Every structure is written in C-alpha cells, then in structure tokens.
Amino acid sequence: MFTVVQRFLGFDQLLGPALVRIVYYVASAFILLAALGWMFMGLMALLAGNFGNGLMLFVGAPAVAAVALVYWRFLCELFMLAFLAYERLVEIRNRLPDYSQF
C-alpha cells in the first residue's frame, strides 16, 4: 500500500498513461452502450411501424459506433504519444555519458 501512495506522491513515474487507459476503456464502454441503446430504439421504432426511422437507427448505430471507437482510439493514442516521447527521452538521457564532470 505504501508503494501506491509513494508512486502517487512522487514524480518518478507518470500517472498519465494509466489514466489515459482508464478513460479510454470507460468511454469505449459508453460508446458501445449508446450504440446498443440506439439499436434498441430502432427495434422499437420498427415494431411501432416506423420502418424508415427504425431501419436507419438499427443499421446506422453500429456503423457510427465503429467510427466513434476508431476516432476515440486515435485521440487517446495522441495523448499517449506525449508520455511515450517523455519515456524515450529519459532512456536516451540515461544512456548518454555524463559530461558534467568536464
């Protein structure tokens, strides 16, 4: 338990990548639930006799959800790029010789 608190209070490791992953999974679940809700609304519209609206909702919801999931993944990867670049720069810095002695 102490290491979790120490990791949170210290700045040795970044919390950003873990937070981006959590936000990604929560928002992806929301997108999928919204798509299921719209498909259910389309099914209800089909059963109520509104075939045009029901068919568009039932067929369009998965297509819109697929595009939204790809776009959301792209945005999360953009945020992750900043953290990955920082980690790479730290690795490069650690491999360079120490010139401060000269």
ChimeraX attribute file (.defattr): number of C-alpha atoms within 10 A of each C-alpha:
attribute: neighborCount
match mode: 1-to-1
recipient: residues
	/A:1	5
	/A:2	7
	/A:3	9
	/A:4	9
	/A:5	9
	/A:6	11
	/A:7	13
	/A:8	13
	/A:9	10
	/A:10	11
	/A:11	9
	/A:12	9
	/A:13	11
	/A:14	14
	/A:15	12
	/A:16	13
	/A:17	18
	/A:18	11
	/A:19	10
	/A:20	15
	/A:21	14
	/A:22	12
	/A:23	13
	/A:24	18
	/A:25	12
	/A:26	11
	/A:27	15
	/A:28	18
	/A:29	13
	/A:30	12
	/A:31	19
	/A:32	17
	/A:33	13
	/A:34	15
	/A:35	21
	/A:36	16
	/A:37	15
	/A:38	20
	/A:39	21
	/A:40	16
	/A:41	17
	/A:42	24
	/A:43	19
	/A:44	16
	/A:45	19
	/A:46	18
	/A:47	11
	/A:48	10
	/A:49	11
	/A:50	13
	/A:51	15
	/A:52	11
	/A:53	14
	/A:54	22
	/A:55	16
	/A:56	15
	/A:57	24
	/A:58	22
	/A:59	13
	/A:60	16
	/A:61	21
	/A:62	18
	/A:63	13
	/A:64	13
	/A:65	18
	/A:66	15
	/A:67	11
	/A:68	15
	/A:69	18
	/A:70	11
	/A:71	12
	/A:72	16
	/A:73	15
	/A:74	12
	/A:75	12
	/A:76	15
	/A:77	17
	/A:78	11
	/A:79	13
	/A:80	17
	/A:81	12
	/A:82	12
	/A:83	16
	/A:84	13
	/A:85	11
	/A:86	13
	/A:87	14
	/A:88	11
	/A:89	12
	/A:90	11
	/A:91	11
	/A:92	10
	/A:93	11
	/A:94	10
	/A:95	9
	/A:96	8
	/A:97	8
	/A:98	9
	/A:99	6
	/A:100	5
	/A:101	5
	/A:102	4
